[in-house]
Amino acid sequence: MCNSEAVGSDAIEVGSLLRRGRDLQDAAVVAARAFHDDPFFEYLDPRPITRARGLVIFWRATLAALGPTAVLTGARRSDGRLVGVAAVVPPGGYPLTAAGQARQMVGAFRAMIVRPPALRDGLRYLLAIDKAHPKEPVSYLLLLVVDPSAQRRGLGARLQEGMLTTADRDGLDCYLETQKQENLAYYRRFGYEVADELRPVKAGPSLWTMRRPAR
């Protein structure tokens, strides 16, 4: 699932993150802030406080569940604050291992147990994402988020740069999902086009899959 976009500043450094400890927690917090007004997560939990808590739990579990080949990249201000995160799963890293899937599901359960219908609907979305995922090798942009305080200045492009360069070098398509319609135009700037529009829950928001051919 990808949110968009943005921040470019000489004071911001982009580099590797670890999927444990402080890096993992900081990445989960940035993702939670970026997705707080996302239509999908608002649908699952319309209550701002419990949604904020649940998002941190969900993203921390999801990022921790990624296999050893996944690449987690972060952008930090000069004061050390993390303001952007990208998580890329290379070919062979998705679907997650059985242990990874179990860890993600435990996180989803903990995040949404306060609202049982959200757990049911959230599972439907996760299953739809798994079913729609390409069977052939792709570079999967699982997460791209920028803290709201740092958006719309170019950081999203910087966070994707390494993935796009590597994918083109290796002749791989790139793939992502987004649940914000306004993000479609953003990702088209990088060569993505809509592959499908999913509606796992009739009353819930749409989920778009997008694909970028290798150049």
C-alpha positions in Angstrom: 0.0 0.0 0.0 1.5 3.3 -1.0 0.8 6.8 0.0 2.6 9.6 -1.9 5.2 11.8 -2.0 7.5 14.4 -1.4 10.5 16.3 0.1 13.8 17.4 -1.3 16.2 19.4 0.8 19.9 19.4 1.3 19.3 19.0 5.0 17.5 15.6 4.4 19.6 12.5 4.0 18.3 9.3 2.4 19.8 6.0 3.5 19.2 2.4 4.6 17.0 1.6 7.7 17.0 -1.5 9.9 13.8 -3.5 10.4 14.3 -3.6 14.1 14.7 -1.3 17.1 14.4 2.4 16.8 14.4 2.4 13.0 11.4 0.1 12.9 9.4 2.1 15.4 10.2 5.4 13.7 9.2 4.0 10.3 5.9 2.7 11.7 5.2 6.1 13.2 5.9 7.9 9.9 3.6 5.4 8.1 0.9 5.9 10.7 1.0 9.7 10.3 1.0 9.5 6.5 -1.9 7.1 6.4 -4.0 8.7 9.1 -6.4 10.4 6.6 -6.3 7.5 4.1 -9.8 6.5 3.0 -9.1 2.8 3.5 -7.9 3.2 7.1 -10.6 5.8 7.8 -13.2 3.2 6.6 -11.7 0.5 8.9 -11.7 2.8 11.9 -13.3 6.2 11.8 -12.1 7.1 15.3 -8.9 9.1 15.0 -7.3 8.1 18.3 -7.7 4.3 17.9 -6.9 4.6 14.2 -3.6 6.3 15.0 -2.6 3.6 17.6 -3.7 0.8 15.3 -1.7 2.1 12.3 1.5 2.1 14.3 0.9 -1.5 15.4 0.0 -2.6 11.9 2.9 -1.0 10.1 5.5 -2.1 12.7 4.3 -5.7 12.3 4.2 -5.5 8.5 7.7 -4.1 8.1 9.1 -6.5 10.7 7.6 -9.4 8.8 9.4 -8.6 5.5 12.0 -11.2 4.4 15.8 -10.6 4.5 16.0 -9.4 0.9 13.6 -6.5 1.4 15.1 -3.0 1.3 13.9 -0.4 3.8 15.0 3.2 3.0 14.5 6.2 5.1 14.9 10.0 4.9 16.0 11.9 8.0 16.3 15.6 8.8 19.5 17.0 10.1 18.1 16.6 13.6 17.7 12.9 13.1 13.9 12.8 12.7 12.7 10.3 10.2 10.3 11.9 7.7 10.1 9.4 4.8 10.1 5.6 4.3 10.2 3.3 1.3 9.9 -0.5 1.6 10.8 -2.5 -1.5 10.4 -6.2 -1.9 12.6 -7.7 -4.7 11.6 -10.7 -6.8 11.2 -13.8 -4.6 10.4 -11.9 -1.5 6.6 -11.9 -2.0 4.4 -13.6 -0.8 5.9 -13.4 2.6 7.1 -16.6 4.3 4.6 -18.4 6.5 6.3 -16.9 9.6 6.2 -13.4 8.0 2.5 -13.8 7.2 1.8 -15.0 10.7 3.6 -12.0 12.2 1.7 -9.6 9.9 -1.7 -11.2 10.8 -0.9 -10.9 14.5 -0.2 -7.3 14.0 -3.4 -6.7 12.1 -5.3 -8.5 14.8 -3.8 -6.4 17.5 -4.4 -3.2 15.5 -8.1 -3.9 14.7 -9.4 -6.0 17.6 -11.0 -2.9 19.1 -13.3 -2.9 16.1 -14.1 -6.5 15.0 -15.7 -5.5 11.6 -12.4 -3.8 10.7 -10.6 -7.1 11.3 -12.9 -8.9 8.9 -12.8 -6.2 6.2 -9.1 -5.6 6.6 -8.5 -9.3 6.0 -10.5 -9.2 2.8 -8.3 -6.4 1.5 -5.1 -8.3 2.4 -6.4 -11.4 0.6 -7.3 -9.3 -2.4 -3.8 -7.8 -2.5 -2.3 -11.3 -2.4 -4.5 -12.6 -5.2 -3.8 -9.6 -7.5 -0.1 -9.6 -7.0 1.8 -10.5 -10.2 3.0 -14.1 -10.5 6.0 -13.1 -12.5 9.1 -11.4 -10.9 8.6 -7.7 -10.2 10.1 -5.1 -7.9 7.3 -4.5 -5.3 7.0 -1.0 -3.8 5.2 -2.2 -0.7 5.3 1.2 1.1 6.1 4.7 0.2 5.3 7.4 2.8 6.3 10.9 3.8 5.4 12.6 7.0 2.7 15.3 6.3 5.1 18.0 7.6 7.6 17.1 4.8 5.3 16.4 1.8 5.2 17.9 -1.7 8.8 18.8 -2.1 10.3 15.8 -3.9 11.2 13.3 -1.3 9.0 10.6 -2.7 11.1 10.7 -5.9 14.3 10.4 -3.9 13.1 7.4 -1.9 12.1 5.6 -5.1 15.2 6.4 -7.1 17.3 3.4 -6.1 14.5 1.0 -6.8 13.7 2.4 -10.2 17.3 2.4 -11.3 17.9 -1.2 -10.1 14.6 -2.4 -11.7 15.5 -0.8 -15.1 19.0 -2.3 -14.9 17.6 -5.7 -14.3 14.8 -5.5 -16.7 12.1 -5.7 -14.0 8.7 -4.1 -13.9 7.7 -2.3 -10.7 4.4 -2.8 -8.9 2.5 -1.2 -6.2 -1.0 -0.7 -4.7 -2.6 2.6 -3.6 -6.0 3.3 -2.1 -6.0 7.1 -2.8 -7.3 8.0 -6.2 -5.3 11.3 -6.2 -2.1 9.2 -6.0 -2.7 7.7 -9.5 -1.6 10.9 -11.2 1.4 11.1 -8.9 2.7 7.6 -9.7 2.1 8.1 -13.4 4.9 10.7 -13.3 7.3 7.8 -12.7 5.8 5.6 -15.5 3.2 3.6 -13.5 -0.2 2.9 -15.0 -3.3 1.4 -13.4 -3.4 -2.4 -13.8 -6.7 -3.0 -11.9 -9.2 -1.5 -9.6 -10.2 -3.7 -6.7 -13.2 -3.5 -4.4 -12.7 -6.2 -1.8 -15.6 -4.9 0.4 -18.6 -3.5 -1.4 -19.2 -0.6 1.0 -15.4 0.1 1.3 -13.1 2.2 -0.8 -11.4 1.1 -4.0 -7.8 -0.2 -4.1 -5.8 0.3 -7.3 -2.9 -1.8 -8.5 -0.3 0.0 -10.7 2.6 -1.3 -12.8 5.6 0.3 -14.3 7.4 -1.4 -17.3 11.1 -1.6 -17.2 12.8 1.0 -19.3 
